[in-house]
Amino acid sequence: MMRFYDPVGVLASARFPLMAALLLCASGCGKGDGDSSNEEGASPGPSVDECGDVDGSGGDSGDVPNILGAWNASFATLVYSDGGCSVPGLAADDMRTLLDGVMYIEGRVPDRIYASFNREEERYFGIENAQGGVVFTGSKTFSGHELYISIGGLLYTQGQVDRDEIRGYGYIGVDLDGADTSIDCWLQGDFVALRSGV
């Protein structure tokens, strides 16, 4: 019988979602060194900053900022292939509002993060690499149609204005009948998120 070494519980989390949630809670994300709720002798766990900063604290020009928190997002439509999507509620301006507004990123880097827009219930799950490349994907029912959404780009600090940004792309694929998982038309364009003070 072959045995696998599974240090982070990936195999367990695939079969047991509750186990994955417990592992995340047990990781102590959000506990700081000064957290008095820790039992004596217990490890305090990573701080909130460490949970969202893929390369740890730094200050050099290559430092990737913390991704967690609120962002002001905008989606600028560049290409709209309306194909068979000329139906009420699926105009380009209607769909692009799904990726505009306040984007909240929560979770733990690199592979347990998710984004939500304007506090809606849909979550777009994502991953971030050590260079600040990030992508989120998910689906949403909108105007009676199934939308497949992907956003991503590069997370960095814009030095001239001392502001964290995510710049990249957005894509919304539309399945009109929602049954065949086939993209009938799509919308794509530039995606920009700026660190918010919210």
N, C-alpha and C positions, 0 to 999 in steps of 0.2 A: 504494500500500500504506500502510495506517495504522499508525503506531508508537505504542506506549504507554510512558509514563514509569512505571517500576515501582521506586521507591526502596528498598522493603523486600523485594523479591523475592516478593510475594504471588502473582503469576502463575506464577513459577517453582516456588514451593512447592506450588501446586495440581497441577502436572503431575509434579513430581519431588520426592517426599517426602524423599529423601536430601539434595537441595539445601536444603530447609527446615531440616533438622537441622544441616547444615554452616553455614548462615547464623546459626543460633542459637549454635552453638559459637564462630563467628568474632566474635560480638558481644562476647565477653569478659565475660559476666555472671558476677559473683563475683570478679573481679579487683579488688583494691584498689590505691590509689596506692602502697602500700608493697610490692607484689608483686614480688619480685626475679626472677621467671621471665620478666618482660617483656624483650624485646630492646631494646637501646639505641635510643632515638629513637622507639620504638613507643608508641602511646597505651595507657595502662593499662586503659582500659575502665571500665565502671560497676561500682560496688561491689555487694555482695549487697543492701544496703539500697536502692540505686537500682533494682535489678531488681524489687523488690517494692513500691515506694512510688510509686503512680501520679502523685502531685503533687509529688514530690521532698521534700527535708527541709523542715521548717517547725516551727512551734510555736504558730502562731495557732490560734484556736478552730475554724477551718475545715480544719485539716490532716487529711488522710486517712492513717491509719496504714499501715505495711507489712503486706501480706497474707500474705507467705510465712512458712512455719513450721508449728508444731504448734498445734492448737486442740482444746479439749474440746467435742464436739458433742452435742446432744440434739435429738430429734425428738419432739414431743408431738402425738399423733394427735387431731385435732379432728373430722374427718369420715371415715367409712369406708363407701364404697359397695360392699358385698361382692358385690352382683349374683350372678353365676355363679361367684364365687370361693370358695364354701364347700367347699374341699378342704383336706386336711392340708397344713400348711406355709405356708399363706397367711393365717393369722390376723393381725389387725392388730398384735398384739404381736410376732409373728415378723418381719413386714416392717419395723416401725419400728426394729428393732435394726440394720438395714442402715445407718442414718444416725446411730446413736448411737456414742459412743466417741471415739477419737482421730482427728481429721481432719488430714491433712497436705496443705498447699498448697505446690506447687512450680511452677517455670517462670519466666516473665517477663511482667510486666504491660505493656500492658493486655490483650492478646489471646492470650497463649501460656501460660496458667496451667492447672493441673489439680489436682484434689483426689482423694485416696484415703482410705479409711477403714480403720483398724486394720491398716494395711500389707497389705491385700488387693491383688490385682493389678489390679482394675478401676480405671480412671481416668475421672473425670468432668471433661470439658474445659470451661473457662470463660473469661469476659471480665469486665473491670472498667472502669467509666467514671471520669471525673475527680472525680465527687462521692462515690465510694465504693460505688456500686451494683454488685453482683456477682451473677453467675448461673453455675451449673455444670449440665451435662446429660450423660447417658450411659445406657447400658443394662447389664443384668446378668441372667444366667440364675440363677434361684433356685427350688429345689424343682421343677425341670423346666419352669418357665415363664419367659417373657421379661418382664423388668421395665424400664420406661422411667422414668428418675429425673431429677428437676430440683430443685435447691435454689438459693436465692438470698436476697438481702436487702441490707441497708445495713451497710457496714463503717465503724466509728467508734470513738472513744475515749470510754468512759463516764467523765466527769469526776469524779463523786462517789467512785468507787472506783479511778480511774486505771488502767482496764483496757480493752484493745481487745476489741471484740465484733463479731460479725456477727449481725444479727437479721433474720428474714424468714420464709420459707415453705419447705415441702418438699412434693413431690408424687411419688407412685409410681403409675404406670399399669401394669396387668397385662394381658398378652396370654397367655391360657391355653394356646393351642395353638402359639404362637410362629411361626405360618406366615402369618397374615393381617395382621400388624402393626396389629390392631384392639385398642383398649383395652376389655377385658371388665369390669373393675372397677378401682377406684382408692382410694388412701389419700392424704389431705392433712392438713397441720397446721403448727404453728409450728416453726420451726427456729432454734436458738440455738447459736452457737459462741463460746466464750470463749478468749482467748489462753492457751496452756498453757506451763508451764515445762519440758515434756518435751523 
